[in-house]
């Protein structure tokens, strides 16, 4: 599954819950690998990040590859991953090619 946020979006807890609800409806109970492009996201609140990392936020996901925009964002994202410990394997990438390669290791 591939998802990309619109540039400049702010993601709070309410938006995170809507995104997850839509994703769960779309996957219809099937497990999948996921790439999410967050390069254009302006901010994701702590509450939204916490929600995305556990429970329904990762339901039916096998692995998550996050595409981020810059080395600084990658550093901050990796710090968040270390602190929040998502319930599924999650990594950050600056290229879709590298993200797909990592996801293919799960097959």
Secondary structure, DSSP 4 states (H G I P E B T S, - for coil): -EEEPPTT-EE-HHHHHHHHHHHHHHHTT--EEEEEE-TT--EE-HHHHHHHHSGGGGTTEEEEEEE-S-HHHHHHHHHHHHHH--SSEEEEES-HHHHHHHHHTT-
